[in-house]
Amino acid sequence: MIEPMIKEQWFIKTQSLAQPAIDALKKEEITFYPASKRKELIAYLEQLKDWNISRQIPWGIPIPAFVNENDPKDWIFDTRTNEQSIVVNGTTYIREEDTFDTWFSSGQWPYIVTDYLTGGDLANYFPTDMMETGMDIMRAWVSRMIMLSLYRTGKLPFKEVYLHGMVNDEHNQKMSKSKGNVINPMELVAEFGSDATRMGVISGRAPAQSQAFNKGSVIAARNFCNKLWNIARFVEAQIGDNHQIVDLEPQTPADHWIIRQLNDAANNIAVRIEQYRFSEASETVYHTIWDDVADWYIESSKTAINRPLLSWVLATSLKIAHPFAPFVTETIWQTLNYTDGILMREAWPTPEKFDPIAAEQFEQLKLLVAEGRWVIAELPGNKKYRLLYGNDSLIADNQDTIKHLMRLEAIEHTDQPRGLRLAAANREAWLDIDSETLYQHQENLEMRLAEARQKLAGLKKRLENPTYVEKAPAHLVEETREQLAEQEKIITRLVSELEVISLK
């Protein structure tokens, strides 16, 4: 039978160590992410008891203490811990068999690895700027580093502490080998790539918050990496093998708009990285490149190729994505014939000039195209339609772009409007459809509205069930919330379209 044994232990008095740390934390001399952890650490230090630093395990750093073989009260300090016994002044001393608590040694890490105490080559790197670690060892490790650094050096070991949460399993349970719920990251890397794994893991996360692993985020990140490849292939095909870097000359509203979007994105991403808001920065990268670059600019550029701007758009996209997808962006960078060196050493993008009025014109054009696409997708049958417009210079000046983006048969000016007005875009524009098609369209909208309201009621009922919210995998609950929001948007859109038809 295994029984606990009371044994003598080595202790360190912590009150004198903890008080300087408490004082520094109360003065906010260390910034915590999240900020709430600073108060939590102060509360922990204020109730800290004397610290048992000895462990009865065979592997660890030996305690440099030796006891007189004939006098159990006669202890000496000696660094010859590789010896089982030593002789001092004719007396034999036996080495202490206990080893140090791991937090006692790792608590001295900041000034030991930098050789600060001996003025070594790395001494300039103490104190450091940032300490990043898991929120589960803040008390055990961060507190010890602060206390021991103040005691040995008189300095705080770091200026900021970023605490990450745990990646739990799909049921939001802590991963454990005994539970058998551990996910091997190397298998994810082999299936989806290291960039996708990296982006997928940080998606939707905040400091010190443990969240369930969501494989769907990794898949979305893999698709994003594929999108980068597709953008690169299109741009390289357009600019050719002998492309030269020249000053940018935006020509179309889309040109001015994409410069504005990438300028804003580069600035926002830089600010969020500096503030350690990595998930938000990653989301900005994702949507800027997927939505703005791929869905809108690349498509609109097919009617008016601006080769210097295309090359700039690709290079800037690679730069802002590089911190989050370093391997795929570096690989693409090396394939470009107009780049030198490695992407990692490139400067962060600087703002380029654009015309804000022209950029806003493309924003208005986007609203029109989005409305037209949605309505056309809802119309019965599968054919191309004509767009009629009245006194509208935006449509008149951008007919080729609108026709391409909306996949129209033609665009015509008219003094006698007919068909279905694209009212949501707030423009003098109509889809040229007959009354029978309009009637079928109205019936389809009413049917879809009834289905959407039924789905919405089902989703609300599911989320109102506490058993589902508490016990279902976290990613499924989140997906349900996203589906609810999507159905609400669909209902709003359908109601709006039906109101337009009823006013006709």
C-alpha positions in Angstrom: 0.0 0.0 0.0 1.3 3.4 -0.9 1.2 5.8 2.0 2.2 9.5 2.2 5.4 10.2 4.1 6.2 13.3 6.0 9.7 14.4 5.1 11.9 17.4 5.8 11.8 19.9 2.9 13.7 23.0 1.8 11.7 26.3 1.9 12.2 29.9 0.9 10.5 32.7 2.7 8.4 34.5 0.1 7.1 37.6 1.9 10.2 39.6 1.3 10.3 38.4 -2.3 6.7 39.0 -3.0 6.3 42.5 -1.7 8.6 44.3 -4.2 6.8 42.4 -7.0 3.4 43.5 -5.6 4.6 47.1 -5.5 5.8 47.0 -9.1 2.6 45.4 -10.3 0.4 47.9 -8.5 2.4 50.7 -10.2 1.6 49.0 -13.5 5.3 48.7 -14.4 4.4 45.5 -16.3 1.6 45.5 -18.9 -0.5 42.4 -19.1 -2.5 41.0 -22.0 -5.3 40.7 -20.9 -5.1 43.5 -18.4 -7.2 41.6 -15.8 -4.4 39.2 -15.2 -2.3 41.9 -13.4 -4.8 42.1 -10.5 -5.1 38.3 -10.5 -1.3 38.0 -10.0 -1.3 40.7 -7.3 -4.0 38.7 -5.4 -2.0 35.5 -5.7 1.3 37.1 -4.4 -0.5 38.7 -1.5 -1.6 35.3 -0.1 1.5 33.4 -1.1 2.9 31.1 1.6 6.5 30.0 2.0 7.8 28.2 -1.0 8.7 24.5 -0.9 11.6 24.3 -3.4 12.6 20.7 -2.9 11.4 17.7 -4.8 12.0 13.9 -4.2 12.5 13.0 -7.8 15.7 11.5 -9.4 15.8 14.0 -12.4 16.4 17.7 -11.8 18.9 20.2 -10.7 20.6 19.0 -7.4 20.3 21.2 -4.4 23.9 22.3 -3.5 23.7 21.3 0.1 25.7 18.7 2.0 25.1 17.3 5.5 27.7 16.1 8.0 27.5 12.3 8.0 27.7 12.4 11.8 25.7 15.5 12.5 22.2 15.9 10.8 22.2 19.6 11.9 25.5 20.4 10.2 24.8 21.6 6.7 27.1 23.3 4.2 26.8 24.8 0.8 29.0 23.4 -2.0 28.7 23.4 -5.8 30.2 19.9 -6.3 26.8 18.4 -6.8 28.2 15.8 -9.2 29.8 14.2 -6.1 27.8 12.0 -3.8 30.1 12.9 -0.9 32.8 15.4 -0.3 35.4 16.0 2.4 35.8 19.4 3.9 38.4 20.1 6.7 38.6 16.4 7.3 34.8 16.0 7.7 32.8 13.9 5.3 29.6 15.5 4.0 26.8 13.7 2.1 25.0 15.4 -0.8 21.3 16.2 -0.4 19.3 13.8 -2.6 16.4 16.2 -3.3 16.3 18.3 -6.4 15.0 21.8 -7.0 11.4 22.6 -7.9 11.4 23.3 -11.6 9.9 26.8 -11.0 12.9 27.7 -8.9 15.3 27.1 -11.7 13.0 28.4 -14.5 12.1 31.4 -12.4 15.7 32.6 -12.9 15.6 32.1 -16.7 15.5 35.8 -17.8 18.8 36.8 -16.2 20.5 33.4 -16.5 20.1 32.8 -20.2 21.3 36.4 -20.9 24.4 36.1 -18.7 23.3 39.3 -17.0 24.8 38.5 -13.6 28.3 38.0 -15.2 28.0 40.7 -17.8 28.1 38.3 -20.7 27.6 38.9 -24.4 23.8 38.7 -24.1 23.5 40.9 -21.0 22.1 43.8 -23.1 19.0 41.6 -23.7 18.0 41.8 -20.0 15.4 43.0 -19.2 13.5 41.8 -22.3 10.4 43.5 -23.8 7.9 40.7 -24.0 7.3 37.5 -22.1 4.7 35.2 -23.9 3.5 32.1 -22.1 0.4 30.1 -21.3 -2.1 31.5 -18.9 -2.1 28.3 -16.9 1.5 28.9 -15.6 1.2 32.6 -14.9 1.2 32.0 -11.2 3.8 29.3 -11.2 6.3 30.9 -13.6 5.6 34.6 -14.3 5.4 35.4 -10.6 8.7 33.6 -9.8 10.5 35.3 -12.7 9.4 38.7 -11.3 10.2 38.0 -7.7 13.6 36.4 -8.4 14.7 39.0 -10.9 13.9 41.8 -8.6 15.8 40.0 -5.8 18.9 39.2 -7.9 19.1 42.2 -10.2 16.9 44.9 -8.8 15.1 45.0 -12.2 11.9 43.6 -13.6 12.6 40.9 -16.1 10.2 42.2 -18.8 8.0 45.1 -19.7 5.0 43.2 -21.0 3.4 39.7 -20.5 1.1 38.1 -23.1 -0.8 35.1 -21.9 -2.3 32.7 -24.5 -5.2 30.4 -23.8 -5.3 26.6 -24.4 -6.3 24.9 -27.6 -9.0 22.5 -26.3 -10.6 19.6 -28.1 -13.8 20.0 -30.2 -15.9 19.6 -27.0 -13.9 22.4 -25.4 -12.2 19.9 -23.0 -8.6 20.2 -22.2 -6.5 17.9 -24.3 -5.0 15.0 -22.4 -3.2 11.8 -23.4 -5.2 9.9 -20.7 -8.5 11.1 -22.2 -7.3 10.2 -25.7 -8.5 13.6 -27.1 -5.1 15.0 -28.2 -4.8 16.4 -31.7 -1.4 15.8 -33.3 -0.5 19.1 -35.0 1.9 17.4 -37.4 -1.0 15.5 -38.9 -2.8 18.8 -39.6 0.4 20.2 -41.1 0.7 17.2 -43.3 -2.9 17.5 -44.5 -3.4 21.2 -44.7 0.1 22.8 -44.5 1.8 24.7 -41.8 0.5 28.1 -42.8 -3.1 26.9 -42.7 -2.6 25.3 -39.3 -1.1 28.5 -38.0 -3.9 30.7 -39.3 -6.6 28.3 -38.3 -5.4 28.0 -34.7 -5.2 31.8 -34.0 -8.6 32.4 -35.7 -11.1 33.9 -33.3 -8.8 33.7 -30.3 -8.1 36.3 -27.6 -5.4 36.4 -24.8 -5.9 34.0 -21.9 -9.1 32.5 -23.4 -9.1 28.7 -23.9 -11.2 27.7 -26.9 -12.2 24.6 -28.7 -10.2 23.5 -31.8 -12.1 24.2 -35.0 -10.9 22.2 -37.9 -13.2 24.3 -40.1 -10.9 27.3 -39.4 -7.9 25.4 -40.7 -9.7 24.4 -43.8 -10.7 28.0 -44.4 -7.1 29.0 -44.0 -6.0 26.3 -46.5 -8.5 27.8 -49.0 -7.0 31.2 -48.3 -3.5 30.0 -49.2 -4.9 28.5 -52.4 -6.5 31.8 -53.2 -3.1 33.5 -52.8 -1.7 31.1 -55.4 -4.6 31.8 -57.8 -4.1 35.6 -57.5 -0.4 35.2 -58.1 -0.9 33.0 -61.2 -3.4 35.6 -62.7 -1.1 38.5 -62.0 2.0 36.8 -63.4 0.1 35.9 -66.5 -0.9 39.5 -67.0 2.4 41.2 -66.4 4.6 38.9 -68.3 8.3 37.8 -67.9 9.9 41.2 -68.3 8.0 43.3 -65.9 9.7 46.5 -64.5 8.7 48.4 -61.4 7.4 51.9 -62.2 5.4 54.6 -60.4 1.8 53.7 -59.9 -0.8 55.5 -62.1 -4.3 54.5 -61.0 -6.7 54.9 -63.9 -10.1 53.4 -63.0 -12.2 53.8 -59.9 -11.3 50.2 -59.0 -7.6 51.1 -59.2 -8.0 54.0 -56.7 -10.3 51.9 -54.5 -7.8 49.0 -54.1 -5.0 51.3 -53.2 -7.2 52.8 -50.5 -8.2 49.3 -49.2 -4.6 48.0 -49.1 -3.4 51.2 -47.5 -6.0 50.9 -44.8 -5.4 47.2 -44.3 -1.6 47.6 -44.0 -2.1 50.3 -41.3 -4.8 48.4 -39.4 -2.8 45.1 -39.4 0.3 46.9 -38.2 -1.5 48.5 -35.3 -3.2 45.3 -34.3 0.0 43.3 -34.3 1.6 46.0 -32.2 -1.3 45.7 -29.8 -1.0 41.8 -29.9 -4.5 41.5 -31.4 -3.3 38.7 -33.6 -6.7 37.2 -34.4 -8.1 40.5 -35.5 -5.0 41.2 -37.7 -5.4 37.8 -39.3 -9.1 38.4 -40.0 -8.2 41.7 -41.7 -5.6 39.9 -43.9 -8.1 37.2 -44.8 -10.9 39.5 -45.8 -8.8 42.1 -47.5 -7.1 39.6 -49.8 -10.1 37.3 -50.3 -12.8 39.9 -50.7 -11.2 43.1 -51.8 -8.3 41.8 -53.9 -9.7 38.5 -55.3 -13.4 39.0 -55.5 -13.5 42.6 -56.5 -10.3 44.1 -57.8 -9.0 41.1 -59.8 -12.4 40.6 -61.4 -12.9 44.3 -62.2 -9.3 44.6 -63.6 -10.1 42.1 -66.3 -11.8 44.8 -68.2 -9.0 47.4 -67.8 -5.6 45.8 -67.1 -3.2 48.1 -65.2 0.0 46.0 -65.0 2.1 48.1 -62.7 -0.8 48.3 -60.2 -1.5 44.6 -60.5 2.1 43.8 -59.6 1.9 46.3 -56.6 -1.3 44.7 -55.4 0.2 41.2 -55.4 3.4 42.4 -53.7 1.5 44.3 -51.0 -0.9 41.3 -50.5 2.1 39.0 -49.9 3.7 41.5 -47.4 0.6 41.9 -45.2 -0.1 38.1 -45.3 3.6 37.1 -44.6 3.4 37.2 -40.7 0.5 34.8 -40.8 1.3 32.6 -43.9 5.1 32.9 -44.1 5.8 29.8 -46.2 3.4 30.2 -49.1 4.0 34.0 -49.3 7.8 33.5 -49.4 7.5 30.8 -52.0 5.3 33.0 -54.3 7.7 36.0 -53.7 10.6 33.9 -54.9 8.8 33.0 -58.1 8.2 36.7 -59.1 10.6 38.1 -61.7 10.4 41.7 -60.3 11.4 41.0 -56.6 14.8 40.7 -55.0 15.9 39.0 -51.9 13.6 37.3 -49.4 10.2 38.6 -48.4 11.0 38.4 -44.6 13.4 41.2 -45.0 11.1 43.5 -46.9 9.8 46.7 -45.3 6.1 46.9 -44.3 4.0 48.6 -47.1 3.9 52.4 -47.1 0.8 54.3 -48.2 0.3 55.0 -51.9 -1.6 58.0 -53.3 -5.1 57.7 -54.6 -8.2 59.8 -55.4 -10.7 59.3 -52.6 -13.6 60.5 -54.8 -12.8 57.8 -57.4 -12.4 55.2 -54.7 -15.8 56.1 -53.3 -17.3 55.8 -56.8 -16.2 52.2 -56.9 -17.7 51.6 -53.5 -21.0 52.8 -54.9 -20.5 50.6 -58.0 -20.0 47.6 -55.6 -23.4 48.2 -54.0 -25.0 48.2 -57.4 -23.3 45.0 -58.6 -24.0 43.2 -55.3 -27.6 44.1 -55.5 -27.8 43.0 -59.1 -26.1 39.7 -58.5 -28.4 38.9 -55.6 -31.6 39.7 -57.6 -30.4 37.8 -60.7 -29.6 34.8 -58.6 -33.2 34.8 -57.3 -34.8 35.2 -60.7 -36.4 32.1 -62.3 -34.4 30.4 -65.0 -30.8 30.7 -65.8 -30.1 33.4 -68.3 -28.3 36.7 -68.8 -30.3 40.0 -68.4 -30.0 43.5 -69.7 -29.5 46.4 -67.3 -31.3 49.6 -68.1 -30.2 52.9 -66.6 -31.5 56.5 -66.7 -29.6 59.6 -65.7 -26.7 57.9 -64.0 -23.1 58.9 -64.9 -21.5 56.2 -62.7 -23.2 53.4 -64.8 -22.5 55.3 -68.0 -18.8 55.6 -67.3 -18.3 52.1 -66.0 -20.4 49.9 -68.4 -17.8 47.4 -69.2 -16.9 46.8 -65.6 -20.5 46.5 -64.5 -21.4 44.2 -67.4 -18.5 41.9 -66.5 -19.1 41.8 -62.7 -22.8 41.3 -63.0 -22.5 38.9 -66.0 -25.1 40.9 -68.0 -26.1 40.5 -71.6 -25.9 44.3 -72.2 -26.3 47.7 -70.6 -28.5 50.3 -72.2 -29.6 53.8 -71.5 -33.4 54.4 -71.4 -35.8 57.3 -71.0 -38.7 54.9 -70.2 -37.8 52.6 -67.3 -39.3 49.1 -67.2 -38.6 45.8 -65.4 -37.4 45.5 -61.8 -35.6 48.5 -60.2 -32.5 47.8 -58.2 -33.7 50.1 -55.4 -31.4 48.9 -52.7 -28.4 50.4 -54.6 -30.2 53.8 -54.7 -29.5 54.2 -58.5 -31.6 54.7 -61.6 -31.1 51.1 -62.7 -33.5 48.4 -63.8 -33.2 44.7 -64.8 -35.1 44.3 -68.0 -37.6 41.5 -67.1 -41.2 40.9 -68.3 -44.2 40.9 -66.1 -44.5 37.1 -66.0 -40.9 36.7 -64.8 -41.5 39.4 -62.2 -44.6 37.5 -61.0 -42.6 34.3 -60.7 -39.8 36.1 -58.9 -42.3 37.5 -56.4 -43.7 34.0 -55.7 -40.2 32.6 -55.2 -39.3 35.4 -52.8 -42.4 34.8 -50.7 -41.7 31.1 -50.6 -38.0 31.7 -49.6 -39.1 34.2 -47.0 -41.4 31.6 -45.4 -38.6 29.0 -45.4 -36.1 31.5 -43.9 -38.5 32.4 -41.1 -39.1 28.7 -40.4 -35.3 28.1 -40.2 -34.9 31.1 -38.0 -37.4 29.9 -35.5 -35.7 26.5 -35.4 -32.3 28.0 -34.8 -33.6 30.3 -32.1 -35.3 27.3 -30.4 -32.0 25.4 -30.5 -30.0 28.2 -28.9 -32.7 28.7 -26.3 -32.1 25.1 -25.1 -29.5 25.3 -22.3 -28.6 21.6 -22.8 -27.5 22.2 -26.3 -25.5 25.4 -25.5 -23.7 23.8 -22.6 -23.1 20.2 -23.9 -22.8 20.5 -27.7 -19.3 21.1 -29.1 -18.4 24.7 -28.9 -17.8 25.1 -32.7 -21.2 23.7 -33.4 -22.9 26.2 -31.1 -20.9 29.0 -32.8 -21.9 27.7 -36.2 -25.6 27.8 -35.1 -25.2 31.4 -34.0 -23.6 32.3 -37.3 -26.5 30.5 -39.2 -29.0 32.5 -37.1 -27.3 35.8 -38.1 -27.2 34.7 -41.7 -30.9 33.9 -41.7 -31.7 37.3 -40.2 -29.8 39.0 -43.0 -31.6 36.9 -45.6 -35.0 37.7 -44.2 -34.2 41.4 -44.2 -33.1 41.2 -47.8 -36.1 39.3 -48.9 -38.5 41.7 -47.2 -36.7 44.6 -48.9 -37.0 43.0 -52.3 -40.7 42.3 -51.9 -41.3 45.9 -50.8 -39.6 47.0 -54.1 -41.9 44.8 -56.1 -45.0 45.9 -54.2 -44.2 49.5 -55.0 -43.9 48.8 -58.7 
